[in-house]
């Protein structure tokens, strides 16, 4: 019975991908529409675009050298084949991504907090990319860099990464590489959407997704946040969805009593601070997760369904920010609906990305626990 069901799922997925491929050749995607709106002017010598905070930026072409001031932007740029163009990195890049090369690249910024303008100018960058959090000061940054164009692009948020990659493909002369990366993301996104979109409310378990769980407690990721949106469309319901918040809010501090009242079926914990990821063993992450579960249980949520049923999961931020958000998306979908996604292995999808787009094979680490 299960084998027959699995064959039907795989058959349906193949048909879905064929239909999706045909549709994409006929109709413009929503991302393409966004790109058309954000590329305001394009000539052989320059391109004028609107960045993530609504600034209009004109960039002279061709671009030969770039700097991204936040390490979290680097996976996207490297996956687009821009390694030879990068002339400076964030100080945390070498510690967080030692396996990605660029070991001799000078450190010119501090994780979206500060920029060493003198060092940036010494590198002669044609373009500087800052995260959205620095968007409000992007004009000032450009001024201090003597007019070097500055784009505010996160390159990591699920809702923005595809149009941003398309725009950068145009700017950097990497259209083919951009299209390949986008197609890879959309392939798995379409599979998850196809298998969950028709679920009835009673078939969708509830979940609490805690932000920065390795350094704080009781901060609920809202559905529109960088982490929260990764779990959307996975066949579950975020218990923070009905809380009051606006577009500037990524998480809301809640009380353990509120979580107990909501009684989520699943809990996802946002892992940072070197508790998971590259170099970590399964036991490392398992032990860290158990400590966090015990701490929260003592604070009053020991009787929550998710804890009683052992449905508490750790997910590294590498599976949230950047192209690998799609791996985190598949993890959430498979945790919530293991029967629907028995044929998908997030660990293999992660290895596929690392090998195909970053040229990294056999990277040891643990990004989630328990493994879906």
Secondary structure, DSSP 8 states (H G I E B T S, - for coil): -HHHHHHHHHHHHHHHHHHHHHHHHHS--HHHHHHHHHEEEE-SSEEEEE-TTS-EEEEES----EEESSGGGHHHHHHTT-GGGEEEEETTHHHH-GGG--TT--EEEETTTEE-HHHHHHHT-SEEEE-GGGGGGHHHHHHHTTT-EEEE--S--TTTHHHHHHHHHHHHT-HHHHHHHHHHHHHHHHHHHHHHTT--GGGSEEEEEETTTTT-SSEEE-TTSTTGGGGTTSSEEETTTTS---TT-SEEE--HHHHHHH--SEEEEEE-TTSSEET--HHHHHHHHHHHHHHHIIIIITTSHHHHTT-EEEEEGGGTSSTTHHHHHHHHHHHH-TTTTTT--HHHHHHHHHHHHH---S--EE-EES--
